[in-house]
Amino acid sequence: MIRVLAVFVVLAVSFYILLKYLVSQSKHPSGFIGRSMMKIWNKAYLPMAQWALSVLPQKSYGHILDIGVGNGASTAYLHQLFPQSQIKGIDISAEAISQAQQGYPARRSNF
């Protein structure tokens, strides 16, 4: 019984540490895990951004601010919708900005 309890405690602590690490990577991505987390978030976030942007009038906007760009996929989508606009993307994570700059070189976007 003590061994089962010990194994359960070890598994629970391991799960807690892993979950805490993944939440940390979600907030401030770095390295392989951080890049992977950004890709996962894009799969969930980008369709929501596309839906939300579908209700905007399709007109020209002079400047657009994309907050929380992740690896830049949302900024690239904004550029497709509004090719004449100056788009600035910001993110709290330096790794995210680096990924955005590598994946979507500046056309009319600035990270």
CORMOCOR-V101412 format. One record per residue. RES is the residue in one small letter. SS is DSSP state (hx for helix, st for strand, lp for the rest). PHI is phi in radians with two decimals (NA if undefined). Layout:
res:RES ss:SS phi:PHI
res:RES ss:SS phi:PHI
This chain:
res:m ss:lp phi:NA
res:i ss:hx phi:-1.14
res:r ss:hx phi:-1.12
res:v ss:hx phi:-1.08
res:l ss:hx phi:-1.11
res:a ss:hx phi:-1.11
res:v ss:hx phi:-1.09
res:f ss:hx phi:-1.06
res:v ss:hx phi:-1.12
res:v ss:hx phi:-1.07
res:l ss:hx phi:-1.14
res:a ss:hx phi:-1.13
res:v ss:hx phi:-1.14
res:s ss:hx phi:-1.08
res:f ss:hx phi:-1.09
res:y ss:hx phi:-1.08
res:i ss:hx phi:-1.12
res:l ss:hx phi:-1.10
res:l ss:hx phi:-1.08
res:k ss:hx phi:-1.09
res:y ss:hx phi:-1.11
res:l ss:hx phi:-1.15
res:v ss:hx phi:-1.12
res:s ss:hx phi:-1.05
res:q ss:hx phi:-1.17
res:s ss:hx phi:-1.17
res:k ss:hx phi:-1.41
res:h ss:lp phi:-2.39
res:p ss:lp phi:-1.14
res:s ss:lp phi:-2.67
res:g ss:hx phi:1.13
res:f ss:hx phi:-1.03
res:i ss:hx phi:-1.11
res:g ss:hx phi:-1.08
res:r ss:hx phi:-1.11
res:s ss:hx phi:-1.12
res:m ss:hx phi:-1.08
res:m ss:hx phi:-1.10
res:k ss:hx phi:-1.13
res:i ss:hx phi:-1.12
res:w ss:hx phi:-1.07
res:n ss:hx phi:-1.08
res:k ss:hx phi:-1.10
res:a ss:hx phi:-1.54
res:y ss:hx phi:-1.39
res:l ss:hx phi:-1.02
res:p ss:hx phi:-1.05
res:m ss:hx phi:-1.18
res:a ss:hx phi:-1.13
res:q ss:hx phi:-1.08
res:w ss:hx phi:-1.10
res:a ss:hx phi:-1.10
res:l ss:hx phi:-1.28
res:s ss:lp phi:-1.18
res:v ss:lp phi:-1.57
res:l ss:lp phi:-1.29
res:p ss:lp phi:-1.07
res:q ss:lp phi:-1.40
res:k ss:lp phi:-2.17
res:s ss:lp phi:-1.52
res:y ss:lp phi:-1.95
res:g ss:lp phi:-1.13
res:h ss:st phi:-2.35
res:i ss:st phi:-2.28
res:l ss:st phi:-1.90
res:d ss:st phi:-1.81
res:i ss:st phi:-1.69
res:g ss:lp phi:1.34
res:v ss:lp phi:-1.25
res:g ss:lp phi:1.04
res:n ss:lp phi:-1.59
res:g ss:lp phi:1.68
res:a ss:hx phi:-1.11
res:s ss:hx phi:-1.18
res:t ss:hx phi:-1.16
res:a ss:hx phi:-1.10
res:y ss:hx phi:-1.14
res:l ss:hx phi:-1.03
res:h ss:hx phi:-1.12
res:q ss:hx phi:-1.15
res:l ss:hx phi:-1.25
res:f ss:lp phi:-2.24
res:p ss:lp phi:-1.13
res:q ss:lp phi:-1.56
res:s ss:lp phi:-1.46
res:q ss:st phi:-1.48
res:i ss:st phi:-2.02
res:k ss:st phi:-1.99
res:g ss:st phi:-1.92
res:i ss:st phi:-2.22
res:d ss:lp phi:-2.71
res:i ss:lp phi:-1.27
res:s ss:lp phi:-1.71
res:a ss:hx phi:-1.12
res:e ss:hx phi:-1.11
res:a ss:hx phi:-1.10
res:i ss:hx phi:-1.09
res:s ss:hx phi:-1.06
res:q ss:hx phi:-1.10
res:a ss:hx phi:-1.12
res:q ss:hx phi:-1.15
res:q ss:hx phi:-1.26
res:g ss:hx phi:-1.40
res:y ss:lp phi:-2.37
res:p ss:lp phi:-1.00
res:a ss:lp phi:-0.98
res:r ss:lp phi:-1.90
res:r ss:lp phi:-2.09
res:s ss:st phi:-1.95
res:n ss:st phi:-2.43
res:f ss:lp phi:-1.87
